[in-house]
Amino acid sequence: MLKSLYFKIVLILLIFIIAVMCAVGAILMNGVTSFYTEEFTRQMTDCFAPDGLLMNDLQVAAQNNNYAYEMRSVLAAYGSILGIDQYRNYYILDTDGEMIAGSDTTLGAELEITPNMLSAISGAGDNLAAANMNYSDWAVRMSATDDGKNDCIIYIKDSLEEMRQLNSMLFSIILQAMLIGILIAVLLSFFLAKSISSPLQSLTHGTQLVAQGEFSGEIEVRSADEIGVLAENFNFMRERLRDTIDEVEGEKEKLDTVLSCMRDAVVAFTVEGDVLHSNSSAAELFGEELENGTLTIEKCFEALDLPLAKLGNSIILSSPDVPVEKSRDGFIFRDRICDSRVYDVSFAVIKYIETSRHIASGCVFIIHDVTGRYELDESRREFVANVSHELRTPLTSIKGATETVMMDPEMDSETRDYFLDMVLSESDRMTRIVSDLLVLSRLDNKRTKWNIETFDFKNSVRRLCDVMKPDLDAHGHTVNFESDEVIPEITADRQRIEQVVINIMSNAIKYTPDGGKIDLRLIATPQSTLVLHVSDNGIGIPEEDIEHLFERFYRVEKSRTQDAGGTGLGLAIAKELAIAHGGNITVSSKVGEGTTVRLELPIECKLKTEENSEKQ
């Protein structure tokens, strides 16, 4: 009963009537009180004005020997103006507050000392409205002579009894009106509740049918008011909900069809590590374990050789040093070998709704077979190595022959120099290509010979700035090198690391217009790494090309000057060397504003760690 709509509507109307009547009563009674208080203050202020007739007459009367009698006569004469009646009286007091004469000697004998009376006795003359008092009073000190012989106090006091009688009458009227209003409100609330609850009951029945999956029942609209609009909207919502459920079921069927037809294996796991969903390709990959339900997320990690581990309800990288690509919701693991096949595995976190409507987290693996691509890449790397070895010897011979021709005095000097310079330049360029390809080949095949030593990287960078000064001066560039005061020594292949820095600085010099500025900043991080920033104010790199900068033979021709040259292998080599040491290189750039290359190197390089491990 207490939770029904009938009771709530009745209760609301009753509270409304009571609140309104209480507010009206409080306002009226407070208004009456304020009116009496303010009217008393106004009358007294006007009557006892310093230049008024009453004050003049009182001053004259105070100069007589029988001043109390004279002043009493003056106050009696002004009684109507002062509002003297059975509730308001006047008194003549001495300077100690004792009554000399008054309109009511009985009440005058019982007068209490009030703040206004004390103010008049002290000569201050300030009259304050009494707050929360059952009376109003006014006191004025009269000084007729200089010697203060006839000094006295005129004191007016109103008991406010008339105001209290009026408030009592108002309270009685308001109480009667409130009782009548409550009776009317109770009767109206029952009719109102009936008119509202009847269509709401129909809506309730309709929602119960929808909750049970029954969408055929339509609610009859009986009015055009807000409840009628609600019924129409509910009927529209019911139709849309039925269409949405049909659409979701159709999408689910299409998704199941797409997953079953995918050549990539797809396996989803719950937060506990159990299989949530899989397709036919996943069944072929994992075989009986998936069919009999024994496949878990840990077994999936092990089968695909993934550097992941389950920690509670979270999936973490078990080997942070393993190169991994980060995606929006997870990781991408390249070239994972399983049963002589090579896969690219995409791992992502997903959210799904359990049967209890609780949103849970899980993960999904998309396993793409890239065996063909992997084998092609291997063949391509081997081909580059073989071609490099084959080209190096003839290119050296071409260079020697060209130098011999340049020394032949019988050939026309201008023609000879033109062709020999061209051949020599191209042979040098091809020799550099071959040399770079050999470096990449050794890095790819893990055949690079490393000369690991501990050295001062800060001094190496400063020395390289001096070494490249002629090239900087030729382009009119200014170079600025800054460093933290304390830079620890690093353990790495000094020659290879310096080669990385030279490649980075060469690009900065090459792709910065003459008269540019190149800034180098070396810092030590709390993660035991050194970071070298090489920034220029050159032509910059388009955003879409940045992700391809470290690909072999990739060049951003449209954003470079025509005479910049280059093979497209320098950054690829620098990247490979940095990664081999356990570091990394990243690039940030904006067209027309410049480029910043960030080289990060560990203080104790990965190669040194591996060497120590092998010795142990």
Salt bridges, closest charged atoms under 4 A:
GLU39 OE2 - ARG42 NH2 2.42
ASP46 OD2 - ARG42 NH1 3.15
ASP151 OD2 - ARG141 NH2 3.71
ASP158 OD2 - ARG88 NE 2.89
GLU161 OE1 - ARG164 NH2 3.31
GLU239 OE2 - ARG238 NH1 3.08
GLU239 OE1 - ARG242 NH2 2.31
GLU251 OE2 - LYS254 NZ 2.87
ASP256 OD2 - LYS252 NZ 3.46
ASP256 OD1 - HIS277 NE2 3.99
ASP264 OD1 - HIS368 ND1 2.73
ASP305 OD2 - ARG336 NH2 3.76
GLU325 OE2 - ARG334 NE 3.08
ASP329 OD2 - ARG328 NE 3.58
ASP335 OD1 - ARG373 NH1 3.26
ASP344 OD2 - ARG334 NH1 3.03
ASP344 OD2 - ARG373 NH2 2.84
ASP369 OD2 - ARG341 NH2 2.83
ASP377 OD2 - ARG373 NH1 3.39
ASP377 OD1 - ARG380 NH1 3.93
GLU378 OE2 - ARG381 NH1 3.25
ASP417 OD1 - ARG416 NE 3.49
ASP428 OD1 - LYS399 NZ 3.44
ASP444 OD2 - ARG381 NE 3.77
ASP444 OD2 - ARG552 NH1 2.64
ASP471 OD1 - HIS475 ND1 3.48
ASP473 OD2 - LYS469 NZ 2.94
ASP484 OD1 - ARG521 NH2 2.91
GLU498 OE2 - ARG463 NH2 2.65
GLU498 OE2 - ARG494 NE 3.32
ASP545 OD2 - LYS558 NZ 3.67
GLU547 OE2 - HIS548 NE2 3.70
GLU551 OE2 - HIS548 ND1 2.82
GLU557 OE2 - ARG555 NH1 2.66
GLU576 OE2 - ARG552 NH2 3.66
GLU593 OE2 - LYS590 NZ 3.83
GLU600 OE1 - ARG598 NH1 3.06
GLU611 OE2 - LYS615 NZ 3.31
